[in-house]
Amino acid sequence: MNENTEIVNILRNQEFENSLIDEILTVGRLKKVQKGASVITPGSKASEIPLVIDGTLKVMRQDKDGSEIFLYYLEGGEACAMSITCCLENKKSQFNAVAEEDCLLWMIPMGTLDAWIAKYPSFRKFVFTSYQKRFDELLTAIDSMVFMKMDQRLYKYLLDKKQASGSFEIHKTHEQIARELNTSRVVISRLLKQLENEGKIEQFRNKIEIL
């Protein structure tokens, strides 16, 4: 499947009107992002909305000291509600979006959003659904931090990563996981060993397999 066909299929899966699909293809542009590269950085003013065609974006919240905590993933066919808000209100970003793997994105200029929301019911629904899904995921992230013990948060993190990537193998170091969960590498290493003893995961060098 070539890239253009993949993009059109993603747009059709959102049940966009044909005329809207034509406009998106006309004004947008393709962007390839390598694993680990930032798509949106804190303090930046976005002029485009990234729509994920292939791959996974990881959205993180960063404090003034540079510490980060994982919020949610964006997968194929999804756009970030927070980036839509930043574009519509011309605000600076307060989050970091990083390519979890090599990604294919379709970048949509912010100047088109107001008109499409007013003109196309399908796009209006897409935006509202994006807001609702991200809001639900943020509530889940807050619940996990407030109500879950760290071992539960860690296991949920691994399951979320499995669902986002579609793979039972997670290629992360203990240090990387610790940064995303805002804890220490020692704690993560201990809890991963605990999960391994419980038969929930198996560990390899820089790789974790969910059983």
N, C-alpha and C positions, 0 to 999 in steps of 0.2 A: 504494500500500500504506500503510495507516494504522500508527501507532506500535505499537498493541497486537498487530496481526498480525505485525509485524516482530519484536517481542519473542518471541512464541510460536514463530515459525519458528526463531529463534536457539536457543531452549531445546530444541526438537525435534531440531534438527541435532546437539545434544550427546547425543541418545538418552536424555534424562532420562525417568523414569517419569512417567506422566500425573499421578499424585498429587503428585509432587515439583514438577512444573510449576505445579500449582494452588497449592502452598505458596509457591513463589517469587513468583508473581504476587500472592498475598495479603499477604505480609509486606514485599515490596520496594516501591521507589518509583522513579519516573522522574526522571532528572536530565539537564538539557540544559547543556552546557558549551561556552562559546565558545572559539574558537581562541586559544591562548596562556594560557588560565587554568589554574591548578594544581588538580589533583584531590586529590593527596596531597603534603604538604610535609614536609621533614626535621624531626624533633623532635615531630611531631604524633602523637597516639594515635587511630588509626582506629577508628570504631565501625561502619563499613560496608565491604563489599567492592564495588568497582565492576566490574560486568560490562559489557563494551563491546558495545553493540548496533549502533551505526553510528559511523564515524569511526576515528581512530587516536590512541592515547595514546603519548607518548614517555616512557620511563623513564630517569632520569638519576641518577648518583651525585654527591653534592656534598661537598666537603671543608670544613674549618672556615673557610677563607678565602672561600668562596662559589664557587670554581671547580667546574665541572661536566664530567662526561664521559658521553657517550651509552652506554647499555647495550643497550636493545632496544625494540621497538615492541609494543604490544598492539592487536590488531585485533578485528573483529566476532566475538563468541562467546568471547572470551578474558578471563580474569581474571588478575590479577597474583599469582603465588605468594608474593612477598615481603609483599604486603598481607594475604594469608591467614595467613601466619606471624605477622605483627604482631598480627592480631586474635586468633588462637588463643592466643598467649602473652602478650597484653596488653602488647606492647612498643611503644616509640616508633618511628616510621618513620625509616629511615636513607637514604631516597631521595626523589626528586622525580618525580611523574607529572604531565605537562603535556599538554593537548590540542594535538595537532599540527594539527588542523583542528576545526571545529565537531563536537562529539561528542554522541551520545545514549547515556546509561548507565543501567543498571538497578542500583540500590543495594540490596545485600542486608545486613540486620543481622547483626552478628557472632555474636549469641546463638543463631542457628539452625545454625551450621556444625557444631558437635560432633554434634548430633542427626542432621543429614542425612548426615554421614560414616558414622555407625553404622547408620543406617536404610536408606540408598539406595546400592546398589552402583554405580549410574551416577554419583552425585555423588562417591563415593570415588574412582572411576576418573578423573573430571574433575579432582579436586584433585591426584592423583598425576601425571597427564599434564601438568598445569600446572607442577608442580615440575620434572619431567623436561625439558620444553621450555625453561623459563627457565634451568635449570642448563646445558643444552647451549648456549644463547645466551650465557650468561656465560662459558663456556669459550671460545667463539668470540671474544668481545670481548677476553678476556685474550690469546688467541693472536695476535689482530691487533695488540695493543699491543706484545707481546713479540717476535713473529717477523716481522711485516710492516713494510715500509718505509712512510713516510707516504703516498706516492703510491698504494700498494696499499690502505692503510686508507681513503683518501679515496674511491677508486673503489668499494670494497666498501660504504662508507657510502652512496654514491649509489644503488647497486644495491639495498641493503636498503630505502632510502626508496622507491624505485620499486615494489618488491614490496609494501611495506606500504600504499602509497597507491593502487596500481593505475594509476598515471599515469607517463608518461615525462617529465613536466614537474615540476621540483622548484623550488618557490618559496622560495628561501633566499638570504640575502645571504652574501657571503664571511665577514663577521664572525660571523654566526650559526653557520655551519659550523665556523669556527675554534674557537668556544667549545665546541661539542659534541665536537670532537676534541681539545680541550685543546692547541691550538697557536696560532700567530699568524695574523692575517689575511694578512700578506705571504706566508707559506708557502703558504696555501691558494690565494691568487690565482695564485701562480707554478705550482702543481701543476695547477690547473684549466686554465690556459693550456696546459700540457703535454698534458693529456688532450684538449683541444680540437685541438691540433696532430696528435695521434695519431688523430683522427677518432672518438673515443669519445663526445664530448659537443659540444654547441653552446651558447654562452653568450649571454644577453640581459640586459637590465636586471632585476636581482633575480629572474632565472629561469635555470635550467639545464635543457637538454633532453638526455636520454640517447639516443644514436643506435643 
